[in-house]
Amino acid sequence: MAYLSASACQILAQAGPVLLLLGSVFVLREPFLPIQGGSVIVLLGGLLLFFNTRLLELANGDMLIGMALGIMAAVVWASYGIAQKVLLRTISPGRIMRFIYLAGALALTPLSTPSAFLELDSLQTGCLIFACINTIVAYGAFSTAMKNWHAAKVSAVVTTTPLFTLGLEALGALALPQVFPLEHLGLLSLLGAVVVVLGAMGIALGPMLHLPHKRS
């Protein structure tokens, strides 16, 4: 956020699920059908439409550092997903997540400023508590999904995050408009949202739709 706007970060964040999808194919040797390949193109096209009014932000030379950090974060996130998929062959999701949370807490404690919590108002404190609970629930669900699904399907679902963000943003604007101002989207952005969903569905449901031909 120090180098990029929230919208630009959202654009770069979508590289993570796509990289996870590619890693599942080339590293884990998971099946990848032609219909899924076409769906990836549809999904990427939908993302471009959805964020069409924000793409010019990435052309700003002052944002190059932020872009590099965002792409690095996407690569690290995808690598984390692939590594977790390998570990899930022998270790349960719960044990993996407990280790990750403990290691993360120990690594970040020296960089933290506990006194900053005293400066939060009631709304910010509630958001912080929600964020903590959400991290545990979301990544616990992500770990379980990686154990039971192909990584390609998980990456397809994760890529729909902008749509949930849009919906929650609208709900927040209705409840607290002074805190969560509603962002007005154009027709192309709304069309892109629909295309993203269709692309994600194609990736996730591709193997079910790719039925074998019956012999005559």
N, CA and C of each residue as an Amber inpcrd file, in Angstrom:
protein
   648
   0.8170000  -1.2110000   0.0000000   0.0000000   0.0000000   0.0000000
   0.8540000   1.2670000   0.0000000   2.1330000   1.1400000   0.3770000
   3.0020000   2.3050000   0.4000000   3.4090000   2.7170000  -1.0110000
   3.3560000   1.7940000  -1.9730000   3.8010000   2.0810000  -3.3340000
   2.6750000   1.9840000  -4.3630000   1.6110000   1.2510000  -4.0460000
   0.5180000   1.0460000  -4.9860000  -0.8120000   1.3580000  -4.3270000
  -1.7710000   1.7570000  -5.1280000  -3.1220000   1.9260000  -4.6190000
  -3.7490000   0.5620000  -4.3850000  -4.8620000   0.5540000  -3.6520000
  -5.5330000  -0.7180000  -3.3580000  -5.9970000  -1.4120000  -4.6370000
  -6.4860000  -0.6150000  -5.5990000  -6.9680000  -1.2210000  -6.8430000
  -5.8290000  -1.8470000  -7.6410000  -4.6840000  -1.1800000  -7.6740000
  -3.5360000  -1.7410000  -8.3960000  -3.0460000  -3.0130000  -7.7190000
  -3.0690000  -3.0280000  -6.3850000  -2.6850000  -4.2470000  -5.6560000
  -3.6220000  -5.3900000  -6.0070000  -4.8990000  -5.0870000  -6.1620000
  -5.8760000  -6.1130000  -6.4910000  -5.5970000  -6.7060000  -7.8630000
  -5.1570000  -5.8750000  -8.7940000  -4.8270000  -6.3710000 -10.1270000
  -3.6770000  -7.3760000 -10.0460000  -2.5880000  -6.9570000  -9.3800000
  -1.4170000  -7.8200000  -9.3090000  -1.6850000  -9.0760000  -8.4890000
  -2.5680000  -8.9850000  -7.5130000  -2.8530000 -10.1380000  -6.6650000
  -3.4490000 -11.2890000  -7.4580000  -4.1100000 -10.9830000  -8.5610000
  -4.7200000 -12.0510000  -9.3600000  -3.6870000 -12.9080000 -10.0750000
  -2.4260000 -12.4750000 -10.0870000  -1.3730000 -13.3160000 -10.6740000
  -1.1230000 -14.5430000  -9.8170000  -1.4110000 -14.4480000  -8.5150000
  -1.1640000 -15.5690000  -7.6140000  -1.9340000 -16.8200000  -7.9820000
  -3.2660000 -16.7620000  -8.0960000  -4.0210000 -17.9500000  -8.4730000
  -3.6360000 -18.5210000  -9.8300000  -3.3260000 -17.6350000 -10.7850000
  -2.9210000 -18.1320000 -12.1100000  -1.5910000 -18.8690000 -12.0180000
  -0.6430000 -18.3270000 -11.2460000   0.6390000 -19.0050000 -11.0530000
   0.4480000 -20.3260000 -10.3110000  -0.4790000 -20.3450000  -9.3650000
  -0.7740000 -21.5940000  -8.6620000  -1.3220000 -22.6300000  -9.6270000
  -2.1690000 -22.1750000 -10.5340000  -2.7220000 -23.0720000 -11.5450000
  -1.6130000 -23.6480000 -12.4160000  -0.7030000 -22.8020000 -12.8860000
   0.3950000 -23.2710000 -13.7320000   1.3250000 -24.2040000 -12.9460000
   1.5750000 -23.8720000 -11.6870000   2.4170000 -24.7310000 -10.8640000
   1.8140000 -26.0980000 -10.6510000   0.4970000 -26.1510000 -10.5190000
  -0.1590000 -27.4470000 -10.3190000   0.0130000 -28.3500000 -11.5300000
   0.1220000 -27.7290000 -12.7000000   0.2660000 -28.5130000 -13.9370000
   1.7150000 -28.9440000 -14.1460000   2.6560000 -28.0030000 -14.0220000
   4.0490000 -28.2870000 -14.3510000   4.8320000 -28.9150000 -13.2030000
   4.4320000 -28.6480000 -11.9580000   5.1600000 -29.1920000 -10.8140000
   4.4740000 -30.4350000 -10.2580000   3.1660000 -30.3380000 -10.0420000
   2.4330000 -31.4470000  -9.4490000   1.8990000 -32.4250000 -10.4900000
   2.0240000 -32.0810000 -11.7470000   1.5660000 -32.9450000 -12.8540000
   0.0700000 -33.2330000 -12.7670000  -0.7000000 -32.2490000 -12.3290000
  -2.1380000 -32.4320000 -12.2940000  -2.6950000 -32.2900000 -13.7010000
  -3.8140000 -32.9590000 -14.0030000  -4.3760000 -32.8780000 -15.3570000
  -4.8700000 -31.4790000 -15.6770000  -4.6750000 -31.1070000 -16.9320000
  -5.1180000 -29.7910000 -17.3950000  -5.6580000 -29.9590000 -18.8020000
  -6.9720000 -29.8070000 -18.9500000  -7.6380000 -30.0720000 -20.2150000
  -7.7340000 -28.8160000 -21.0770000  -7.9190000 -29.0030000 -22.3910000
  -8.0400000 -27.8360000 -23.2840000  -9.1330000 -26.8720000 -22.8640000
 -10.2520000 -27.3800000 -22.3610000 -11.3270000 -26.4900000 -21.9460000
 -10.8930000 -25.6040000 -20.7820000  -9.9940000 -26.1270000 -19.9280000
  -9.4800000 -25.3200000 -18.8250000  -8.5230000 -24.2460000 -19.3350000
  -7.7380000 -24.5990000 -20.3660000  -6.8430000 -23.6090000 -20.9570000
  -7.6120000 -22.4570000 -21.5580000  -8.6970000 -22.7640000 -22.2550000
  -9.5320000 -21.7070000 -22.8100000 -10.1800000 -20.8710000 -21.7200000
 -10.5330000 -21.5380000 -20.6050000 -11.1620000 -20.8200000 -19.4940000
 -10.1860000 -19.8670000 -18.8260000  -8.8950000 -20.2240000 -18.7970000
  -7.8860000 -19.3180000 -18.2370000  -7.8390000 -18.0310000 -19.0480000
  -7.8890000 -18.1630000 -20.3790000  -7.8760000 -16.9790000 -21.2510000
  -9.1210000 -16.1340000 -21.0030000 -10.2700000 -16.7930000 -20.8670000
 -11.5110000 -16.0690000 -20.5820000 -11.3990000 -15.3340000 -19.2480000
 -10.8640000 -16.0230000 -18.2390000 -10.7250000 -15.4260000 -16.9070000
  -9.8120000 -14.2090000 -16.9230000  -8.6730000 -14.3280000 -17.5940000
  -7.7400000 -13.2040000 -17.6700000  -8.3550000 -12.0270000 -18.4300000
  -9.1000000 -12.3440000 -19.4940000  -9.7880000 -11.2830000 -20.2180000
 -10.8230000 -10.5940000 -19.3440000 -11.5100000 -11.3730000 -18.5130000
 -12.4860000 -10.7990000 -17.5980000 -11.8470000  -9.8780000 -16.5680000
 -10.6720000 -10.2670000 -16.0880000  -9.9670000  -9.4220000 -15.1290000
  -9.5610000  -8.0940000 -15.7590000  -9.1210000  -8.1410000 -17.0200000
  -8.7590000  -6.9050000 -17.7110000  -9.9650000  -5.9920000 -17.8700000
 -11.1160000  -6.5880000 -18.1720000 -12.3310000  -5.7840000 -18.2920000
 -12.7640000  -5.2260000 -16.9370000 -12.6790000  -6.0760000 -15.9220000
 -13.1320000  -5.6730000 -14.5970000 -12.3310000  -4.4940000 -14.0630000
 -11.0140000  -4.5150000 -14.3260000 -10.1440000  -3.4550000 -13.8260000
  -9.7420000  -2.4780000 -14.9310000 -10.5720000  -2.3360000 -15.9510000
 -10.1770000  -1.5380000 -17.1210000  -9.8850000  -0.0810000 -16.7650000
 -10.5820000   0.4850000 -15.7940000 -10.3800000   1.8940000 -15.4600000
  -9.1600000   2.1150000 -14.5740000  -8.5320000   1.0330000 -14.1150000
  -7.4160000   1.1540000 -13.1880000  -6.0780000   0.7690000 -13.8040000
  -6.1210000   0.2170000 -15.0180000  -4.8950000  -0.2900000 -15.6330000
  -3.8600000   0.8100000 -15.8690000  -4.3230000   2.0370000 -16.1150000
  -3.3870000   3.1210000 -16.3760000  -2.5280000   3.4350000 -15.1520000
  -2.9910000   3.0610000 -13.9650000  -2.2090000   3.3150000 -12.7630000
  -0.8760000   2.5780000 -12.7950000  -0.8790000   1.4110000 -13.4640000
   0.3310000   0.6000000 -13.4920000   1.3850000   1.1750000 -14.4360000
   1.0020000   2.1510000 -15.2480000   1.9760000   2.7490000 -16.1740000
   2.8090000   3.8250000 -15.5030000   2.4580000   4.1980000 -14.2900000
   3.1860000   5.2280000 -13.5600000   4.5470000   4.6980000 -13.1350000
   5.6340000   5.3880000 -13.5220000   6.9780000   4.9260000 -13.1830000
   7.2290000   4.8420000 -11.6990000   6.5230000   5.6700000 -10.8950000
   6.7170000   5.6560000  -9.4530000   6.1970000   4.3720000  -8.8210000
   5.4370000   3.5950000  -9.5780000   4.8430000   2.3860000  -9.0180000
   5.6380000   1.1330000  -9.3440000   6.7900000   1.2860000 -10.0030000
   7.5490000   0.1080000 -10.4100000   7.9870000  -0.7280000  -9.2190000
   8.3840000  -0.0690000  -8.1290000   8.7790000  -0.8130000  -6.9340000
   7.5920000  -1.6090000  -6.3910000   6.4450000  -0.9580000  -6.3340000
   5.2530000  -1.6410000  -5.8620000   4.8580000  -2.8030000  -6.7580000
   4.9970000  -2.6240000  -8.0770000   4.6860000  -3.7040000  -9.0030000
   5.6150000  -4.8990000  -8.7760000   6.9080000  -4.5980000  -8.5840000
   7.8680000  -5.6790000  -8.3490000   7.5300000  -6.4260000  -7.0660000
   7.1870000  -5.6760000  -6.0120000   6.8240000  -6.3130000  -4.7550000
   5.5340000  -7.1160000  -4.8870000   4.5640000  -6.5850000  -5.6520000
   3.3110000  -7.2930000  -5.8410000   3.4920000  -8.6010000  -6.5940000
   4.3050000  -8.5620000  -7.6600000   4.5710000  -9.7850000  -8.4180000
   5.3390000 -10.7930000  -7.5630000   6.2970000 -10.2790000  -6.7660000
   7.0430000 -11.1630000  -5.8720000   6.1070000 -11.8400000  -4.8740000
   5.1480000 -11.0620000  -4.3540000   4.1860000 -11.6220000  -3.4070000
   3.3340000 -12.7090000  -4.0680000   2.9500000 -12.4830000  -5.3240000
   2.1500000 -13.4800000  -6.0430000   2.9350000 -14.7700000  -6.2450000
   4.2190000 -14.6360000  -6.5740000   5.0620000 -15.8220000  -6.7680000
   5.2270000 -16.5800000  -5.4540000   5.4590000 -15.8360000  -4.3690000
   5.6240000 -16.4800000  -3.0610000   4.3330000 -17.1720000  -2.6350000
   3.1820000 -16.5160000  -2.8670000   1.8960000 -17.1070000  -2.4940000
   1.6390000 -18.3940000  -3.2770000   1.9220000 -18.3660000  -4.5830000
   1.7310000 -19.5610000  -5.4030000   2.6840000 -20.6750000  -4.9600000
   3.9190000 -20.3220000  -4.6250000   4.8790000 -21.3170000  -4.1460000
   4.4120000 -21.9240000  -2.8350000   3.8340000 -21.0760000  -1.9810000
   3.2680000 -21.5650000  -0.7150000   2.1690000 -22.5860000  -0.9830000
   1.2920000 -22.2920000  -1.9400000   0.2140000 -23.2130000  -2.2580000
   0.7330000 -24.5480000  -2.7720000   1.7250000 -24.5180000  -3.6400000
   2.2910000 -25.7530000  -4.1790000   2.9830000 -26.5480000  -3.0730000
   3.7640000 -25.8600000  -2.2260000   4.4490000 -26.5400000  -1.1300000
   3.4450000 -27.1760000  -0.1760000   2.3630000 -26.4650000   0.1000000
   1.3440000 -27.0150000   0.9900000   0.6900000 -28.2460000   0.3730000
   0.4680000 -28.2150000  -0.9310000  -0.1250000 -29.3620000  -1.6090000
   0.7550000 -30.5920000  -1.4510000   2.0650000 -30.4070000  -1.5290000
   3.0000000 -31.5290000  -1.3600000   2.9710000 -32.0170000   0.0800000
   2.9780000 -31.1050000   1.0510000   2.9760000 -31.4880000   2.4620000
   1.6970000 -32.2090000   2.8650000   0.5910000 -31.8670000   2.2170000
  -0.6900000 -32.4760000   2.5710000  -0.7450000 -33.9610000   2.2560000
   0.2360000 -34.4600000   1.5350000   0.2940000 -35.8990000   1.2650000
   0.6080000 -36.6890000   2.5250000   1.2740000 -36.0520000   3.4880000
   1.6830000 -36.7520000   4.7000000   1.2850000 -36.0410000   5.9920000
   0.9120000 -34.7420000   5.9260000   0.5890000 -33.9750000   7.1260000
  -0.8250000 -33.4120000   6.9920000  -1.5770000 -33.4090000   8.0850000
  -2.9500000 -32.9180000   8.0640000  -2.9730000 -31.3930000   7.9040000
  -4.0730000 -30.8470000   7.3430000  -4.1730000 -29.3840000   7.1730000
  -4.0390000 -28.6290000   8.4850000  -4.6440000 -29.1460000   9.5500000
  -4.5830000 -28.4560000  10.8310000  -3.1730000 -28.3040000  11.3600000
  -2.3630000 -29.3510000  11.2580000  -0.9900000 -29.2950000  11.7600000
  -0.1540000 -28.3070000  10.9500000  -0.3790000 -28.2840000   9.6370000
   0.3600000 -27.3420000   8.7850000   0.0290000 -25.9090000   9.1600000
  -1.2670000 -25.6030000   9.3400000  -1.6720000 -24.2410000   9.6380000
  -1.1990000 -23.8030000  11.0150000  -1.2140000 -24.7010000  11.9940000
  -0.7290000 -24.3390000  13.3310000   0.7430000 -23.9630000  13.2820000
   1.5190000 -24.7080000  12.5210000   2.9450000 -24.3980000  12.3950000
   3.1490000 -23.0660000  11.6920000   2.3720000 -22.8190000  10.6250000
   2.5150000 -21.5720000   9.8700000   2.1660000 -20.3750000  10.7470000
   1.0670000 -20.4680000  11.5010000   0.6730000 -19.3530000  12.3660000
   1.7160000 -19.0900000  13.4430000   2.2430000 -20.1610000  14.0530000
   3.2430000 -19.9890000  15.1070000   4.5260000 -19.3820000  14.5460000
   4.9870000 -19.9110000  13.4110000   6.2110000 -19.3980000  12.7990000
   6.0390000 -17.9460000  12.3670000   4.8660000 -17.6150000  11.8150000
   4.6090000 -16.2400000  11.3950000   4.5810000 -15.2790000  12.5670000
   3.9470000 -15.7050000  13.6610000   3.8830000 -14.8480000  14.8490000
   5.2750000 -14.5860000  15.4110000   6.1020000 -15.6250000  15.4890000
   7.4520000 -15.4600000  16.0280000   8.3060000 -14.5750000  15.1150000
   8.1180000 -14.7100000  13.7980000   8.9320000 -13.9320000  12.8550000
   8.5500000 -12.4610000  12.8560000   7.2700000 -12.1580000  13.0470000
   6.8020000 -10.7750000  12.9480000   6.8100000 -10.0310000  14.2890000
   6.9020000 -10.7500000  15.3950000   6.8690000 -10.0950000  16.7070000
   7.9520000  -9.0270000  16.8720000   9.2070000  -9.2810000  16.4650000
  10.2280000  -8.2240000  16.6220000   9.9440000  -6.9610000  15.8220000
   9.1340000  -7.0740000  14.7570000   8.8260000  -5.9260000  13.9000000
   7.5380000  -5.2210000  14.3070000   6.8290000  -5.7530000  15.2900000
   5.5280000  -5.2070000  15.6640000   5.6490000  -4.0810000  16.6840000
   4.5850000  -3.3090000  16.7880000   4.4950000  -2.2150000  17.7720000
   3.2010000  -2.3990000  18.5550000   3.2190000  -3.1750000  19.6310000
   1.9890000  -3.4550000  20.3900000   1.2710000  -2.2110000  20.8910000
   2.0060000  -1.1280000  21.1510000   1.3720000   0.0840000  21.6640000
   0.3920000   0.7000000  20.6620000   0.5380000   0.3480000  19.3810000
  -0.3590000   0.8930000  18.3570000  -1.7950000   0.4160000  18.5650000
  -1.9730000  -0.7320000  19.2260000  -3.3260000  -1.2280000  19.4760000
  -4.1240000  -0.2770000  20.3620000  -3.4280000   0.4560000  21.2310000
  -4.1030000   1.3700000  22.1490000  -4.6770000   2.5780000  21.4280000
  -4.2340000   2.8340000  20.1900000  -4.6930000   3.9880000  19.4380000
  -5.8990000   3.6780000  18.5570000  -6.3440000   2.4280000  18.5390000
  -7.4710000   2.0330000  17.6930000  -8.7890000   2.4070000  18.3430000
  -9.7440000   2.8530000  17.5180000 -11.0900000   3.0830000  18.0420000
 -11.8670000   1.7730000  18.0200000 -13.1240000   1.8130000  18.4430000
 -13.9050000   0.5750000  18.5530000 -14.1190000  -0.1010000  17.2030000
 -14.3700000   0.6930000  16.1530000 -14.5750000   0.1150000  14.8260000
 -13.2950000  -0.5530000  14.3250000 -12.1610000   0.1200000  14.4820000
 -10.8900000  -0.4470000  14.0420000 -10.5370000  -1.6980000  14.8360000
 -10.8410000  -1.7010000  16.1260000 -10.5940000  -2.8940000  16.9400000
 -11.4400000  -4.0620000  16.4600000 -12.7050000  -3.7810000  16.1350000
 -13.5690000  -4.8330000  15.6130000 -13.0670000  -5.3730000  14.2820000
 -12.5840000  -4.4830000  13.4090000 -12.0390000  -4.9080000  12.1180000
 -10.7890000  -5.7620000  12.3080000  -9.9610000  -5.3960000  13.2900000
  -8.7490000  -6.1670000  13.5640000  -9.0910000  -7.5660000  14.0480000
 -10.0520000  -7.6550000  14.9620000 -10.4700000  -8.9700000  15.4670000
 -11.0410000  -9.8140000  14.3250000 -11.8710000  -9.1710000  13.4900000
 -12.4420000  -9.8920000  12.3500000 -11.3510000 -10.3810000  11.4080000
 -10.3490000  -9.5290000  11.1490000  -9.2660000  -9.9110000  10.2460000
  -8.4990000 -11.1110000  10.7900000  -8.2970000 -11.1400000  12.1000000
  -7.5820000 -12.2700000  12.7080000  -8.3800000 -13.5620000  12.5490000
  -9.6850000 -13.4840000  12.8710000 -10.5340000 -14.6730000  12.7500000
 -10.6520000 -15.0960000  11.2940000 -10.7950000 -14.1090000  10.4180000
 -10.9380000 -14.4020000   8.9950000  -9.7040000 -15.1130000   8.4350000
  -8.5260000 -14.7120000   8.8910000  -7.2920000 -15.3490000   8.4190000
  -7.2670000 -16.8190000   8.8120000  -7.6530000 -17.1020000  10.0550000
  -7.6570000 -18.4880000  10.5200000  -8.6600000 -19.3250000   9.7370000
  -9.8780000 -18.7920000   9.5790000 -10.9290000 -19.5380000   8.8830000
 -10.6070000 -19.6810000   7.3950000 -10.1930000 -18.5700000   6.7530000
  -9.9590000 -18.5860000   5.3120000  -8.8260000 -19.5270000   4.9320000
  -7.6970000 -19.4230000   5.6150000  -6.5710000 -20.2730000   5.2460000
  -6.7330000 -21.6990000   5.7520000  -7.5540000 -21.8810000   6.7890000
  -7.9010000 -23.2470000   7.1750000  -8.7310000 -23.9130000   6.0940000
  -9.6940000 -23.1520000   5.5430000 -10.5060000 -23.6680000   4.4360000
  -9.6550000 -23.8880000   3.1910000  -8.7170000 -22.9630000   2.9420000
  -7.8320000 -23.0950000   1.7850000  -6.9980000 -24.3700000   1.8940000
  -6.4710000 -24.6350000   3.0950000  -5.6480000 -25.8270000   3.3010000
  -6.4590000 -27.0970000   3.0950000  -7.6870000 -27.1050000   3.6100000
  -8.5450000 -28.2770000   3.4460000  -8.9250000 -28.4770000   1.9850000
  -9.1900000 -27.3720000   1.2880000  -9.5210000 -27.4650000  -0.1360000
  -8.3490000 -28.0270000  -0.9330000  -7.1300000 -27.6100000  -0.5960000
  -5.9500000 -28.1180000  -1.2930000  -5.7790000 -29.6150000  -1.0740000
  -6.2380000 -30.1130000   0.0690000  -6.1210000 -31.5450000   0.3560000
  -7.1270000 -32.3630000  -0.4540000  -8.2990000 -31.7810000  -0.6990000
  -9.3780000 -32.5470000  -1.3280000  -9.5910000 -32.2360000  -2.8030000
  -9.0440000 -31.1210000  -3.2940000  -9.2180000 -30.7230000  -4.6910000
  -7.8780000 -30.6480000  -5.3910000  -7.9300000 -30.6540000  -6.7310000
  -6.7450000 -30.3010000  -7.5030000  -6.4320000 -28.8300000  -7.2730000
  -5.1410000 -28.4890000  -7.2850000  -4.7390000 -27.0970000  -7.0820000
  -5.3360000 -26.1820000  -8.1440000  -5.5560000 -26.7110000  -9.3530000
  -6.1470000 -25.9030000 -10.4280000  -7.5500000 -25.4320000 -10.0410000
  -8.3450000 -26.3040000  -9.4200000  -9.6890000 -25.9250000  -9.0200000
  -9.6530000 -24.8960000  -7.8920000  -8.7350000 -25.0960000  -6.9350000
  -8.6230000 -24.1460000  -5.8290000  -8.2420000 -22.7620000  -6.3540000
  -7.2960000 -22.7250000  -7.2870000  -6.8700000 -21.4390000  -7.8380000
  -8.0070000 -20.7560000  -8.5720000  -8.8840000 -21.5380000  -9.2000000
 -10.0230000 -20.9490000  -9.9080000 -10.9800000 -20.2730000  -8.9450000
 -11.2310000 -20.9000000  -7.8100000 -12.1300000 -20.3160000  -6.8200000
 -11.5160000 -19.0670000  -6.2050000 -10.2120000 -19.1230000  -5.8980000
  -9.5410000 -17.9820000  -5.2750000  -9.5800000 -16.7620000  -6.1900000
  -9.5550000 -17.0000000  -7.4860000  -9.5350000 -15.8900000  -8.4400000
 -10.8280000 -15.0870000  -8.4190000 -11.8900000 -15.6270000  -7.8330000
 -13.1560000 -14.8820000  -7.7550000 -13.1630000 -13.8820000  -6.6030000
 -12.0360000 -13.7490000  -5.8910000 -11.9590000 -12.8250000  -4.7500000
 -12.4380000 -11.4120000  -5.0830000 -12.0770000 -10.8370000  -6.2470000
 -12.5630000  -9.4770000  -6.5460000 -14.0800000  -9.3610000  -6.5380000
 -14.7860000 -10.4310000  -6.9220000 -16.2430000 -10.3700000  -6.9360000
 -16.7940000 -10.3000000  -5.5170000 -16.2190000 -11.1080000  -4.6170000
 -16.6510000 -11.0410000  -3.2220000 -16.2900000  -9.6820000  -2.6210000
 -15.1350000  -9.1570000  -3.0190000 -14.7400000  -7.8320000  -2.5400000
 -15.7520000  -6.7870000  -2.9760000 -16.1970000  -6.8880000  -4.2180000
 -17.1790000  -5.9340000  -4.7450000 -18.4970000  -6.0320000  -3.9850000
 -18.9520000  -7.2510000  -3.7400000 -20.2040000  -7.4380000  -3.0260000
 -20.1420000  -6.9270000  -1.5930000 -19.0440000  -7.2460000  -0.8970000
 -18.8960000  -6.7870000   0.4830000 -18.7220000  -5.2760000   0.5530000
 -18.0920000  -4.7180000  -0.4750000 -17.9420000  -3.2610000  -0.5270000
 -19.3100000  -2.5930000  -0.6290000 -20.1990000  -3.1750000  -1.4270000
 -21.5490000  -2.6250000  -1.5690000 -22.3170000  -2.7290000  -0.2560000
 -22.1690000  -3.8670000   0.4430000 -22.8450000  -4.0360000   1.7340000
 -22.2970000  -3.0430000   2.7560000 -20.9810000  -2.8560000   2.7490000
 -20.3710000  -1.9150000   3.6710000 -20.8380000  -0.4890000   3.4140000
 -21.0060000  -0.1620000   2.1360000 -21.4640000   1.1860000   1.7880000
 -22.8970000   1.4260000   2.2520000 -23.7060000   0.3820000   2.2270000
 -25.0810000   0.5270000   2.7080000 -25.1300000   0.7020000   4.2160000
 -24.2500000  -0.0370000   4.9210000 -24.2730000   0.0110000   6.3800000
 -23.5520000   1.2380000   6.9250000 -22.3460000   1.5180000   6.4020000
 -21.5420000   2.6390000   6.8950000 -20.9600000   3.4030000   5.7030000
 -21.7650000   4.2040000   5.0280000 -21.2830000   4.9070000   3.8170000
 -20.1410000   5.8710000   4.0970000 -20.0490000   6.4020000   5.3100000
 -18.9740000   7.3330000   5.6250000 -17.6360000   6.6300000   5.8100000
 -17.6840000   5.3220000   6.0630000 -16.4550000   4.5370000   6.2620000
 -16.0950000   3.7590000   5.0100000 -17.1030000   3.2180000   4.3200000
 -16.8820000   2.4080000   3.1210000 -17.5820000   3.0670000   1.9290000
 -16.9570000   4.0650000   1.3140000 -17.5800000   4.7180000   0.1520000
 -17.7160000   3.7460000  -1.0110000 -18.8580000   3.7720000  -1.6480000
 -19.1330000   2.8540000  -2.7470000 -18.4110000   3.2840000  -4.0080000
 -17.7260000   2.3320000  -4.6430000 -17.0250000   2.6100000  -5.8980000
 -17.9600000   2.3140000  -7.0600000 -18.1660000   3.2910000  -7.9190000
 -19.0790000   3.1170000  -9.0430000 -18.3420000   2.4480000 -10.2130000
 -18.9210000   1.3770000 -10.7030000 -18.3160000   0.6070000 -11.7870000
 -19.0580000   0.8630000 -13.0880000 -18.2950000   0.8810000 -14.1750000
 -18.8930000   1.0480000 -15.4830000 -19.3950000  -0.2710000 -16.0410000
 -19.9680000  -0.2000000 -17.2210000 -20.5410000  -1.3850000 -17.8550000
 -19.4680000  -2.4340000 -18.1410000 -18.2840000  -1.9820000 -18.5930000
 -17.2060000  -2.9320000 -18.8870000 -16.7510000  -3.6630000 -17.6340000
 -16.6960000  -2.9700000 -16.5150000 -16.2870000  -3.6110000 -15.2680000
 -17.3020000  -4.6590000 -14.8320000 -18.5800000  -4.3370000 -14.9470000
 -19.6200000  -5.3090000 -14.5980000 -19.5850000  -6.5150000 -15.5290000
 -19.3490000  -6.2650000 -16.8110000 -19.2190000  -7.3640000 -17.7610000
 -18.0090000  -8.2230000 -17.4130000 -16.9110000  -7.5630000 -17.0300000
 -15.7230000  -8.3010000 -16.6390000 -15.9680000  -9.1850000 -15.4360000
 -16.7840000  -8.7240000 -14.4860000 -17.1010000  -9.5310000 -13.3090000
 -17.7920000 -10.8330000 -13.7180000 -18.7280000 -10.7320000 -14.6620000
 -19.4290000 -11.9200000 -15.1400000 -18.4680000 -12.8570000 -15.8690000
 -17.5810000 -12.2900000 -16.6730000 -16.6250000 -13.1000000 -17.4320000
 -15.6590000 -13.8190000 -16.4950000 -15.2390000 -13.1510000 -15.4180000
 -14.3550000 -13.7900000 -14.4460000 -15.0220000 -15.0230000 -13.8520000
 -16.2870000 -14.8960000 -13.4750000 -17.0160000 -16.0210000 -12.9030000
 -17.1090000 -17.1740000 -13.9040000 -17.4080000 -16.8570000 -15.1640000
 -17.5150000 -17.8990000 -16.1870000 -16.1790000 -18.6030000 -16.3980000
 -15.0870000 -17.8220000 -16.4090000 -13.7740000 -18.4270000 -16.5680000
 -13.4230000 -19.3310000 -15.4000000 -13.7160000 -18.8860000 -14.1710000
 -13.4370000 -19.7000000 -12.9980000 -14.2530000 -20.9900000 -13.0120000
 -15.5030000 -20.8790000 -13.4220000 -16.3460000 -22.0730000 -13.5050000
 -15.8130000 -23.0430000 -14.5470000 -15.3140000 -22.5150000 -15.6610000
 -14.7630000 -23.3810000 -16.7000000 -13.5440000 -24.1460000 -16.2280000
 -12.6970000 -23.4900000 -15.4400000 -11.5050000 -24.1610000 -14.9140000
 -11.8840000 -25.2390000 -13.9080000 -12.7980000 -24.8880000 -13.0010000
 -13.1620000 -25.8170000 -11.9380000 -13.9950000 -26.9910000 -12.4390000
 -14.9050000 -26.7160000 -13.3810000 -15.8240000 -27.7510000 -13.8460000
 -15.4030000 -28.3740000 -15.1570000 -14.2630000 -27.9300000 -15.7160000
 -13.8040000 -28.4460000 -17.0000000 -13.7320000 -29.9580000 -17.0740000
 -13.0910000 -30.6350000 -16.0870000 -13.0070000 -32.0970000 -16.1490000
 -14.3700000 -32.7690000 -16.1550000 -15.3750000 -32.1730000 -15.4890000
 -16.7070000 -32.7710000 -15.4590000 -17.4180000 -32.5990000 -16.7910000
 -17.0960000 -31.4810000 -17.4880000 -17.7310000 -31.2190000 -18.7800000
 -17.0470000 -31.9600000 -19.9210000 -15.7890000 -32.3700000 -19.6970000
 -15.0080000 -33.0480000 -20.7420000 -15.2930000 -34.5450000 -20.6660000
 -16.4870000 -34.9180000 -21.1250000 -16.9100000 -36.3070000 -21.0440000
 -16.3180000 -37.1280000 -22.1770000 -15.9640000 -38.4010000 -21.9340000
 -15.4010000 -39.2480000 -23.0010000 -16.4590000 -39.5590000 -24.0450000
 -15.9980000 -39.6870000 -25.2800000 -16.9320000 -40.0330000 -26.3680000
 -17.3230000 -41.4980000 -26.2700000 -18.5970000 -41.7350000 -26.5300000
 -19.0770000 -43.1150000 -26.5390000 -18.6890000 -43.8030000 -27.8400000
 -18.3140000 -45.0340000 -27.7070000 -17.9810000 -45.8020000 -28.9080000
 -19.2470000 -46.2740000 -29.5900000 -19.2500000 -46.1910000 -30.8970000
 -20.4180000 -46.6120000 -31.6640000 -20.3870000 -48.1160000 -31.8840000
